[in-house]
Amino acid sequence: MILGFSIALIVFSLLMILLVLLHKGKGGGLSDMFGGGMSSAIGGSSVAERNLDRITIVLGLCWFACIVVLSLLLKFK
């Protein structure tokens, strides 16, 4: 049981890193290095960006829940 949540936590963590790096930059920073600064001049929030925001929030909640469950399992083992 603990092994399953540990693997899920690793997968969620890697997906969170990927999704955060996919977000459009708000100016100045590492996102400009990857070409995010060019698209920021267009302005507006596209449907893809809003969906990416929603997916990131849901994945972040799953990541947090996995941490809480894993810590409870380890505490009451």
N, C-alpha and C positions, 0 to 999 in steps of 0.2 A: 504494500500500500504506500509506504513512504517512498519506495523507489519510483513508483508511478508518478507521484506528485513532484519528485525531484526532476524527473525527465520532463514533465510538463512545464515546470518552472524554467528549465533551460531553453525549451522550445519557445515559450512565451517571451523570454528575455531576448532571444535572438530576433524574433519577429518584431518586438518593440523597437529594437535598434534599427532594423530595416525600415520600419514605417516612419520613424522619426526622421531618418535621413532622406526619405522620399518627400517630406513636406517642403513646400516652397519657402524660401528664405524671406525674412522681413527686412533684410538689408544688413550688410556688414557681418561677416562671420564666415564660418566654414562652408555654408551653403553657397556663397558667392564663388568659392573656389571650384565648385562643381557645376557652375553655370546657372545657379538659381537667381543671380542678380539680373540677368537679362530679361527674364519673364516677369520680374516684379514691376517693371515699368508699364506693363499692360494694364494692371489693376483689376479689381473685381475678383470674386471668388467663383471659380467654375464648379460644376457639378462634381467633377472628379476630385477636386480639393475638399469639398464638403464631405463626400463619401469617405475620403481618406481620413478626415478628421473623426468621423463617426466610428470607422473601423479601429482607429488608434485608441479612442476612448473605451470602446467595448473590450479591446484586447488588454488595455491597461487595467480595467476592472477585473478581468479574468486573472491577470498576473497578480494583482493585489490579493484576490480571493485565494489563489493558490499558495501565496506566501502565508496567509493567515491559517489556512487548513494545515499546511505543512508544519508550521510552528506549534499548532495545537496538538498535532499527532506526535511530534517530538517531545512536547512537554508531558503528555499523559501516557507515554509509552511504558 
